[in-house]
Amino acid sequence: MTNCSKLRCTFLKLLPALLVIAVASMAAAQSDAPAPPPPPPAHDVMWMGGPGPGGDMMHDGMGEGKVVKGAPMSGDLVVTRDTTLADGNRIHTENTTKVYRDSSGRVRREIQFELNTPSTGAAKRSMIMISDPVSGNRYLLNPDNKTARQMPMHPGKAHAGHPDGAPGPRQGRPDDANVTREQLGSKAINGLQADGVRVTRTIPAGQIGNDRAIEVVTERWVSTDLQMPLTTTHNDPIMGTVTTKLNNVNRAEPDASLFQVPSDYKIQTGKGEGPFFMPMK
């Protein structure tokens, strides 16, 4: 396998966890225009955010764009990714993030992922993200070295014309005609009522060097009670299929300590805008 192939496989293996992380740090900065995938992370570094080709899929309803109060919950957000390479080889990855939300709208994510680089091999890692609209801060906790990066929250605005809060083409963009939205009605998912929507984005032939049109389809079912997606399927012929499911939902109030930085962690401050890197050694 060439070095290029190794790096590509590394990125594909990391991407499910990266997408979950990107949701929290960059939800309000998504670009709706097609974009090439970001470069693979450097050795021993975890890539942390930035717009990508995920579009509508990169939105879990628990980011900074909307604070949901009075609907406490906890659950397991399972993200699976299936990609078929040009040689027919298939890659399947699965990552689980434990999510908590209290009645004040504070959100905690416990992200488990596998860091796999040509220089280090496979290594299991975890990160914790806390979004606290009460204090106006968000925190990125690294359990390996017991540090917490503190950054100000920047609540985003709801996308105009989308009452379900799902991101999509902003009004007036020239590619609005290439995006269609289809309401799928309502159904019960794991005992919770959910409304469905299917968003199809068409990339015209020649726009990114493609000789035929490409359709990127996202189907999302949002709980009307929890005000967050229960299932999302994002099918992108370029990047593969990503599916997220919220399982084991518990409606009890989570313990308040989950939304606080432990006393033995060292708090570091820094700006929250733009990509940033977190050493993994």
C-alpha positions in Angstrom: 0.0 0.0 0.0 1.4 3.4 -0.9 1.9 6.2 1.6 -1.0 8.1 0.0 -3.3 5.1 0.4 -2.3 4.7 4.1 -3.1 8.3 4.8 -6.4 8.1 3.0 -7.4 5.0 5.0 -6.3 6.8 8.2 -8.6 9.7 7.4 -11.5 7.4 6.5 -11.1 5.5 9.8 -11.1 8.7 11.8 -13.8 10.6 10.0 -16.9 9.3 12.0 -15.4 10.6 15.2 -14.3 13.8 13.5 -17.8 14.5 12.2 -19.2 14.2 15.6 -16.6 16.6 17.0 -17.1 19.0 14.1 -20.8 19.3 14.9 -20.1 20.9 18.3 -17.3 23.2 17.3 -18.3 24.3 13.8 -22.1 23.9 13.5 -22.7 27.5 12.7 -19.9 27.7 10.1 -21.0 25.0 7.6 -20.6 25.7 3.9 -23.4 24.4 1.6 -21.2 24.5 -1.5 -19.5 21.2 -2.5 -15.9 21.1 -1.1 -13.0 18.6 -1.3 -12.4 16.5 1.7 -9.9 18.0 4.2 -6.4 16.6 4.3 -5.6 13.7 6.6 -4.4 14.6 10.1 -0.7 14.9 10.8 0.9 12.1 12.8 -0.1 12.1 16.5 -2.6 15.0 16.0 -6.4 14.9 16.1 -8.0 17.2 13.5 -10.7 19.2 15.2 -13.2 20.9 13.0 -13.7 22.9 9.9 -16.3 22.8 7.1 -16.5 19.8 5.0 -18.6 18.0 2.4 -21.0 16.6 5.0 -23.6 19.3 4.5 -26.9 18.5 6.1 -25.5 15.3 7.7 -23.1 17.3 10.0 -25.8 18.5 12.4 -27.1 16.5 15.4 -29.5 19.1 16.8 -27.4 19.5 20.0 -24.8 22.0 18.8 -24.6 25.7 19.6 -27.2 26.8 17.1 -30.1 25.9 19.4 -30.4 25.6 23.2 -33.1 23.2 24.2 -34.4 23.7 27.8 -36.7 21.5 29.8 -36.0 18.3 27.9 -33.3 16.4 29.8 -32.0 13.2 28.3 -29.1 10.8 27.9 -28.4 8.3 25.2 -25.9 6.6 22.8 -25.2 8.3 19.5 -23.9 5.5 17.2 -22.2 6.6 14.0 -21.4 4.1 11.3 -19.6 4.7 8.0 -19.4 2.5 5.0 -17.0 3.4 2.1 -16.2 1.5 -1.1 -12.7 2.3 -2.5 -11.9 2.5 -6.2 -10.4 -1.0 -6.1 -13.6 -2.5 -4.6 -12.2 -2.7 -1.1 -14.8 -1.8 1.6 -14.2 0.0 4.8 -16.7 -0.1 7.7 -16.3 1.8 10.9 -18.5 2.4 14.0 -18.1 4.8 16.8 -20.3 5.6 19.8 -20.7 8.9 21.6 -22.5 9.1 24.9 -24.6 12.3 25.0 -26.2 14.0 28.0 -28.4 17.1 28.2 -29.8 18.7 31.3 -32.9 20.9 31.8 -30.8 24.1 31.4 -29.7 23.0 27.9 -26.2 22.1 28.8 -24.8 19.2 26.7 -22.0 16.7 27.3 -20.5 14.4 24.7 -18.2 11.5 25.6 -16.5 10.7 22.3 -14.8 7.3 21.8 -12.6 6.8 18.7 -9.6 4.9 17.4 -6.6 6.9 16.3 -4.8 5.0 13.6 -1.8 6.5 11.8 1.1 4.8 9.9 3.6 5.9 12.6 1.6 4.9 15.7 -0.7 2.2 14.6 -4.1 1.8 16.3 -4.7 3.5 19.6 -8.1 4.0 21.4 -8.7 7.5 22.6 -11.6 9.5 24.2 -12.6 13.1 24.4 -15.3 14.9 26.3 -17.1 18.0 25.0 -19.3 20.2 27.3 -21.4 23.0 25.8 -22.6 25.2 28.7 -25.0 28.0 27.6 -25.5 28.9 31.2 -21.9 30.2 31.5 -21.5 30.9 27.8 -18.5 28.5 27.5 -17.7 25.2 25.9 -15.0 22.9 27.1 -12.9 20.2 25.3 -11.6 17.7 27.9 -8.6 15.5 27.3 -8.7 12.6 29.8 -5.2 11.5 28.8 -3.5 14.6 30.2 -6.4 16.0 32.3 -6.6 19.3 30.5 -9.7 21.3 29.5 -9.7 23.8 26.7 -12.2 26.6 27.4 -13.7 28.5 24.5 -16.6 31.0 24.3 -19.8 29.7 22.8 -21.1 31.5 19.6 -24.7 30.5 19.2 -25.7 30.4 15.5 -28.9 31.5 13.9 -31.5 29.1 12.6 -31.5 28.7 8.9 -34.3 30.8 7.3 -37.1 28.8 5.8 -36.4 25.6 7.7 -38.7 25.3 10.7 -37.2 22.0 11.7 -33.9 23.8 12.3 -32.0 21.6 9.9 -29.2 23.2 8.0 -29.6 23.6 4.2 -28.9 26.0 1.4 -29.3 29.6 2.7 -31.8 31.7 0.9 -30.5 33.5 -2.1 -27.6 31.2 -2.8 -27.1 30.4 -6.5 -27.3 26.6 -5.9 -30.7 26.7 -4.2 -32.2 25.2 -7.4 -30.0 22.2 -6.9 -31.5 21.3 -3.5 -34.9 19.7 -2.9 -36.6 19.0 0.4 -39.3 16.4 0.9 -41.3 16.1 4.0 -41.7 12.4 5.0 -44.5 12.7 7.6 -44.3 11.3 11.1 -43.6 7.9 12.7 -42.6 6.4 16.1 -39.0 5.6 16.6 -38.1 3.7 19.8 -41.3 5.0 21.4 -40.7 8.7 20.4 -42.6 10.5 17.7 -40.4 11.9 15.0 -40.9 14.0 11.8 -38.9 13.1 8.7 -37.3 15.1 6.0 -35.2 14.1 3.0 -32.8 16.6 1.5 -31.3 15.9 -2.0 -28.5 18.1 -3.2 -27.5 17.7 -6.8 -24.0 18.5 -8.0 -24.4 19.3 -11.7 -22.1 17.6 -14.2 -18.8 19.5 -14.5 -19.1 21.5 -11.3 -16.3 19.6 -9.5 -14.9 17.8 -12.6 -17.6 15.1 -12.6 -18.8 13.9 -16.0 -22.3 13.2 -14.6 -24.6 14.7 -12.0 -24.0 13.5 -8.4 -26.8 13.3 -5.9 -26.1 13.6 -2.2 -29.1 12.5 -0.1 -29.7 13.1 3.6 -32.7 11.7 5.4 -33.3 12.8 9.0 -36.0 11.9 11.6 -36.3 14.5 14.3 -38.0 13.9 17.7 -40.7 16.5 18.2 -40.3 16.1 22.0 -36.5 16.0 22.4 -36.0 18.4 19.4 -33.1 16.4 18.1 -32.6 13.8 15.4 -33.2 10.2 16.3 -31.8 8.8 13.0 -29.9 10.3 10.1 -28.7 8.7 6.9 -26.3 10.6 4.7 -25.5 9.0 1.3 -22.7 10.7 -0.5 -21.2 8.8 -3.5 -17.9 10.6 -3.0 -17.4 10.0 0.8 -19.7 7.0 1.4 -22.7 6.4 3.6 -22.8 7.7 7.2 -25.7 6.6 9.5 -26.3 8.0 13.0 -28.8 6.6 15.5 -29.7 7.7 19.0 -30.2 4.6 21.1 -30.9 3.9 24.8 -32.7 7.2 25.4 -33.2 8.0 29.1 -35.4 11.0 30.0 -34.1 11.4 33.6 -32.2 14.5 34.6 -28.4 13.7 34.3 -26.1 14.4 37.3 -25.1 18.0 37.5 -21.4 17.1 37.8 -21.3 15.8 34.3 -21.4 19.4 33.0 -18.6 20.6 35.2 -14.8 20.5 34.6 -13.3 18.1 37.2 -11.2 19.9 39.9 -8.1 18.0 38.9 -8.1 19.2 35.3 -6.0 22.2 34.2 -8.2 24.7 32.3 -6.6 26.4 29.3 -8.2 29.2 27.4 -8.3 30.0 23.7 -10.4 31.1 20.8 -13.1 28.8 19.5 -13.1 29.9 15.9 -11.5 27.9 13.1 -9.7 24.5 13.1 -7.5 23.7 15.9 -5.3 20.7 16.8 -5.1 18.6 19.9 -1.9 16.6 20.5 -2.7 13.0 21.2 0.5 11.8 22.8 
